Amino acid sequence: MKVTKFGGSSLADAKQLKKVLSIIQADPERRFIIVSAPGKRNKEDIKVTDLLIEYAEKFLASQDTSMIEATIIERYTEISEALNLSTALPEIRAYISNLKHTKHTTKPRVMDLFKSSGENCHAMLIAEFLSSQGSPAVYIHPKEAGILVEDMPGDALIKKEAYDTIRQLRHLDKIAVIPGFFGITDEGEICTFSRGGSDVTGSIIAAGVKASLYENFTDVDAIYAANPNLIPNCQAITELTFREMRELSYSGFSVLHDEALIPAFHANIPVVIKNTNNPEAPGTKISSTRSHSNQTVIGIAGDSGFTSIYLSKYLMNRELGFGFKILKVLKQFNLQYDHMPSGIDDITIILRKEQLTEELEAELIVKLQEELALDEIKVKHDISMIAIVGEGMRNSIGVASRATAALATHKINLEMINQGASEVSILFAIDENQEDEAVKALYQAFFN
Ligand code: ASP
């Protein structure tokens, strides 16, 4: 059996829902359907989730919510009427209107309750639609499905014990339509994953029911070897490994939610990315091994918004506990670091800039200086991390030199090079302004 997830743009209106219906009906193994909230119908449109956030904000500010409620309800009404449905809509209307009568008062709880209702209502509607078209389906709330999560509003994490309950869904004799994006805490509260989290639900259900495949339907034909908006006729990736995908999505590939692969990876369930608007296209398969293992580099990604903090001290390498002291300071400041390449007497901390404010940065510098008695400390903002990714690199000589030669030809200065122990990726820190040029140069070097 397969778990099949459809993203917001695949479910944005009645026209899209008809495509989804034929995809589901084309394969009887598609037994678990995970749905997003209705997404954008065109570039200017607003996602239902964003409308719900606006609704929650108005509610929290004790403002009039009637207009925004009506806008949200209208999205479902339009779809329901175009598909001649009648049962789910009254329930959806009541659900959306009743959100403002919640007993919750804290922002995180209110936000999660409101945000989750986009997927929740759409699952009700889609279950009705499938049943009306000769594919008997049931709507299953995450509580009933057993999607038990840690109580971390807006950033939920699945609990290990959830999988045993989810497994019971295998016995259903109808298609299960499950809303993505949220789970239930031990106290029975709704808690959402981070944005885009319906991908995570799909992966959890796939792992729970031990599906043969997790299909993720979106609006692109495949994952591309680099940003297709940057590279005309960019090569599509047909197959890649979980590790390669993880590296690419960390470095800026945004087709799939960052955390979505973890459950599928642990349960060894292959994932395929497909296009609702072109289901015949083979898509991209992600699994533990790939058959084209001779391909050295599979993708090139770039991500901006990093800051580097360079620390240097004579005889640093001889000082016991130096690294430990750095980590202690970072922990005190509640900062996550992404990389920490080091030399003999120097070390660079690379972290996401969004974590720092000007004051925090100033305090951090003082503290590091105080704790470590440094000779030099230098902060640099606006750094991009460029990654070249591929399992094949492990057994191939000269990848780094090819990459650095390509970057040098384009006069791109390297702030740092980092090859992880896994040898699945090589990362280059460069000036943010040169990110696009660097990706193009590397694409040219490895794909053309
Ligand atoms: N609707 C949610 C969002 O926009 C979750 C999702 O679509 O995956 O973030």
Residues whose N, C-alpha, C, O or C-beta is under 5 A from the ligand:
A	BS01	LIG	G8 S36 A37 T49 F181 R195 G196 G197 S198 D199
